């Protein structure tokens, strides 16, 4: 295959750049040329020092993607920068999406001073850390089931000089049932594959009045995407809550979308 400079994108079905690492998805018809494609990318993008091939989507309880090293320096640990924050990440062991940067900033700008916030699926801490940078008077509780991601979150609090986040490693449902009091003003649910299973837990945690930001992967078979998806989520809510707004975060496949729902709760 003859590869042309500046034309590597034609061989890819996706690419995420996290710090100095590029994670690429190669179209099936070009997989046999993966090394040549990888070398072309690393020679074209001077800020990239490692290329990894994504071999699967998010899978398992810890939401990790299978990937293999292709070229450059074989080191999956990098520092990613966003909204004035830094995040230490091992891309092979934890979930992280740079494509949610606008969402993290949007939520941070909605938060008011002195709120008490629960992040039910915190990962390495990006949502909570960006919020903390904007509203240092808030008190934030992070829950994360992946112990490696939870350890990276602790490192990232220190890296960003954050002291208003409490981190708990474990299952969100069990921790909510056994360890937390229902006194939060805002709950963040960035687990789009399974968030709808935890709606009752999130509602329980809101004290009198507050907000839930729920991310979900949903299917819509026609052009009325948000209307259809709002109807799906509304069936999971009760008289205490309503969808105040929703938006498409990204298109994830034929007929499938990641949607964020801003849900107002009044008890």
C-alpha positions as CSV (number, residue, x, y, z in Angstrom):
1,X,0.0,0.0,0.0
2,X,1.3,3.4,-0.9
3,X,0.8,5.9,1.9
4,X,0.7,9.6,1.3
5,X,1.9,12.2,3.8
6,X,-0.9,14.1,5.5
7,X,-3.5,11.5,4.3
8,X,-3.3,9.0,7.2
9,X,-6.9,9.8,8.3
10,X,-8.3,7.8,5.3
11,X,-7.1,4.6,7.0
12,X,-8.6,5.3,10.4
13,X,-12.1,4.9,11.8
14,X,-11.1,6.9,14.9
15,X,-8.3,8.5,16.8
16,X,-8.0,9.9,20.3
17,X,-5.0,11.9,21.4
18,X,-4.4,11.8,25.2
19,X,-1.3,13.7,26.2
20,X,1.5,12.4,24.1
21,X,-0.3,9.2,23.1
22,X,-2.5,8.6,20.1
23,X,-5.0,5.7,20.3
24,X,-6.1,4.8,16.8
25,X,-8.8,2.6,15.3
26,X,-7.8,1.3,11.8
27,X,-10.4,0.4,9.2
28,X,-10.6,-3.4,8.8
29,X,-9.4,-3.4,5.2
30,X,-6.2,-1.6,6.2
31,X,-5.3,-3.6,9.4
32,X,-2.6,-5.6,7.6
33,X,-0.7,-2.3,7.1
34,X,-1.1,-1.2,10.7
35,X,2.7,-0.7,11.3
36,X,3.1,1.5,8.2
37,X,0.1,3.5,9.2
38,X,1.3,3.9,12.7
39,X,4.8,5.1,11.5
40,X,3.1,7.6,9.2
41,X,1.1,9.1,12.1
42,X,4.0,9.3,14.5
43,X,6.1,11.0,11.8
44,X,3.3,13.4,11.0
45,X,2.3,14.4,14.5
46,X,5.4,15.8,16.2
47,X,3.7,16.0,19.7
48,X,2.9,12.3,19.7
49,X,5.5,9.9,21.1
50,X,3.5,6.7,21.3
51,X,0.8,5.0,19.1
52,X,-1.5,2.3,20.4
53,X,-4.1,0.3,18.4
54,X,-7.6,0.1,20.0
55,X,-8.8,-3.5,19.6
56,X,-12.1,-3.3,21.5
57,X,-14.6,-0.9,22.9
58,X,-15.1,-0.3,26.6
59,X,-15.7,-3.7,28.3
60,X,-15.8,-5.2,31.7
61,X,-16.6,-3.9,35.2
62,X,-13.6,-1.5,35.0
63,X,-14.5,-0.1,31.5
64,X,-11.1,-0.8,30.0
65,X,-10.4,-0.9,26.2
66,X,-8.1,-3.6,24.8
67,X,-5.2,-2.1,23.0
68,X,-1.8,-3.0,21.6
69,X,1.4,-1.0,21.2
70,X,2.4,-0.1,17.6
71,X,5.2,2.4,17.5
72,X,7.1,5.1,19.2
73,X,7.9,4.8,22.9
74,X,6.2,1.8,24.6
75,X,4.8,3.6,27.6
76,X,1.0,3.9,28.2
77,X,1.4,6.5,31.0
78,X,1.0,10.2,30.0
79,X,-0.2,13.6,31.3
80,X,-3.2,15.1,29.6
81,X,-4.1,18.8,30.0
82,X,-7.6,20.3,30.0
83,X,-9.3,23.5,31.4
84,X,-6.2,24.4,33.3
85,X,-6.0,20.9,34.9
86,X,-3.5,18.0,34.5
87,X,-4.4,14.3,34.6
88,X,-1.9,11.5,35.0
89,X,-3.3,8.5,33.0
90,X,-2.4,5.0,32.1
91,X,-4.4,4.5,28.9
92,X,-4.1,0.7,29.1
93,X,-5.6,0.4,32.6
94,X,-8.2,3.1,33.1
95,X,-11.0,4.7,31.1
96,X,-10.6,8.2,29.9
97,X,-12.2,10.2,27.1
98,X,-10.8,13.5,25.9
99,X,-14.0,13.9,23.9
100,X,-15.9,14.8,27.1
101,X,-13.8,17.9,27.7
102,X,-16.6,20.2,26.7
103,X,-19.0,18.4,29.0
104,X,-16.7,18.6,32.0
105,X,-16.3,22.3,31.4
106,X,-20.1,22.8,30.9
107,X,-20.9,21.0,34.2
108,X,-18.2,22.9,36.1
109,X,-19.8,26.2,34.9
110,X,-23.2,25.2,36.1
111,X,-22.0,24.4,39.7
112,X,-22.6,27.1,42.3
113,X,-20.3,27.9,45.3
114,X,-20.6,25.7,48.4
115,X,-22.4,22.9,46.6
116,X,-22.1,19.3,47.8
117,X,-21.5,17.0,44.8
118,X,-21.5,13.3,44.3
119,X,-19.6,11.8,41.3
120,X,-20.9,8.2,41.2
121,X,-18.4,7.0,38.5
122,X,-15.4,9.2,38.9
123,X,-12.6,7.4,37.0
124,X,-9.3,9.2,37.4
125,X,-11.2,12.3,38.6
126,X,-11.6,14.6,35.6
127,X,-15.1,15.9,36.2
128,X,-14.5,16.5,39.9
129,X,-11.2,18.1,39.4
130,X,-12.4,20.6,36.7
131,X,-15.4,21.4,39.0
132,X,-13.0,22.0,41.9
133,X,-10.9,24.4,39.9
134,X,-13.9,26.5,39.1
135,X,-15.6,26.2,42.5
136,X,-13.1,25.4,45.2
137,X,-15.7,26.0,48.0
138,X,-17.6,22.9,46.9
139,X,-17.3,19.5,48.7
140,X,-17.1,16.6,46.3
141,X,-17.3,12.9,46.9
142,X,-15.9,10.6,44.2
143,X,-16.8,6.9,43.9
144,X,-14.8,4.6,41.5
145,X,-15.0,0.9,41.3
146,X,-11.6,0.4,39.4
147,X,-8.9,0.5,42.1
148,X,-6.2,1.5,39.6
149,X,-8.3,4.4,38.4
150,X,-9.1,5.3,42.0
151,X,-5.3,5.4,42.8
152,X,-4.7,7.7,39.7
153,X,-7.5,10.0,41.0
154,X,-5.6,10.4,44.3
155,X,-2.5,11.3,42.3
156,X,-4.4,13.8,40.2
157,X,-5.9,15.5,43.3
158,X,-2.3,16.1,44.4
159,X,-1.1,17.0,41.0
160,X,-3.8,19.8,40.8
161,X,-3.5,20.8,44.4
162,X,-7.0,19.8,45.2
163,X,-8.1,19.3,48.8
164,X,-11.9,19.4,48.6
165,X,-12.5,15.9,47.1
166,X,-13.1,12.7,49.1
167,X,-12.5,9.5,47.2
168,X,-14.1,6.1,47.9
169,X,-13.1,3.0,45.9
170,X,-16.0,0.5,45.5
171,X,-19.4,-0.2,44.0
172,X,-21.5,3.0,43.8
173,X,-24.8,1.2,44.8
174,X,-23.3,-0.4,47.9
175,X,-21.5,2.8,49.0
176,X,-24.7,4.8,48.6
177,X,-26.7,2.3,50.5
178,X,-24.2,1.9,53.4
179,X,-21.9,4.9,53.7
180,X,-23.4,8.1,52.4
181,X,-26.1,10.5,53.6
182,X,-28.7,12.0,51.3
183,X,-27.4,15.5,51.5
184,X,-26.1,16.3,48.0
185,X,-27.1,19.2,45.7
186,X,-25.8,17.6,42.5
187,X,-25.0,14.1,41.3
188,X,-22.9,13.3,38.2
189,X,-23.3,9.9,36.4
190,X,-20.7,9.6,33.7
191,X,-21.2,5.9,33.1
192,X,-23.2,5.9,29.8
193,X,-23.3,2.1,29.4
194,X,-25.1,1.5,32.7
195,X,-26.1,4.8,34.3
196,X,-29.8,4.2,33.9
197,X,-29.5,1.2,36.3
198,X,-28.5,3.6,39.1
199,X,-31.1,6.3,38.7
200,X,-32.9,5.4,42.0
201,X,-29.6,5.6,43.8
202,X,-28.9,9.1,42.4
203,X,-32.4,10.3,43.3
204,X,-31.9,9.1,46.9
205,X,-28.8,11.2,47.3
206,X,-30.4,14.5,46.4
207,X,-31.3,16.6,49.5
208,X,-34.6,18.4,48.9
209,X,-33.6,20.1,45.7
210,X,-30.8,19.6,43.2
211,X,-29.6,18.2,39.9
212,X,-28.5,14.9,38.3
213,X,-26.4,14.9,35.2
214,X,-26.9,11.5,33.6
215,X,-25.0,10.2,30.6
216,X,-26.5,7.3,28.6
217,X,-26.0,5.4,25.4
218,X,-29.4,5.2,23.7
219,X,-30.8,4.2,20.4
220,X,-33.1,6.3,18.2
221,X,-34.5,4.8,15.0
222,X,-35.6,8.1,13.5
223,X,-34.6,11.8,13.4
224,X,-36.5,12.7,16.6
225,X,-33.4,11.6,18.6
226,X,-33.8,13.8,21.7
227,X,-37.5,13.4,21.9
228,X,-37.2,9.6,21.7
229,X,-34.4,9.5,24.2
230,X,-36.2,11.9,26.6
231,X,-39.1,9.5,26.6
232,X,-36.9,6.6,27.5
233,X,-35.4,8.3,30.5
234,X,-38.6,9.9,31.6
235,X,-40.1,6.5,32.2
236,X,-37.3,5.8,34.7
237,X,-38.0,9.0,36.7
238,X,-40.8,9.7,39.2
239,X,-42.8,12.7,40.4
240,X,-39.7,14.1,42.2
241,X,-37.8,14.7,39.0
242,X,-38.0,16.0,35.4
243,X,-35.6,16.4,32.5
244,X,-34.8,20.1,32.3
245,X,-32.6,19.7,29.2
246,X,-30.8,17.1,27.1
247,X,-28.2,17.2,24.4
248,X,-26.3,14.8,22.1
249,X,-22.7,14.5,23.3
250,X,-21.6,12.3,20.5
251,X,-22.7,9.8,17.8
252,X,-21.3,6.4,18.8
253,X,-22.6,4.1,16.0
254,X,-25.5,3.6,13.6
255,X,-28.6,4.8,15.4
256,X,-26.7,5.0,18.7
257,X,-25.9,8.2,20.6
258,X,-24.4,9.3,23.9
259,X,-26.9,11.7,25.5
260,X,-26.6,13.8,28.6
261,X,-29.7,14.6,30.6
262,X,-29.8,17.4,33.1
263,X,-32.5,16.3,35.5
264,X,-34.0,18.6,38.1
265,X,-35.0,17.0,41.4
266,X,-37.5,18.6,43.8
267,X,-38.6,16.6,46.8
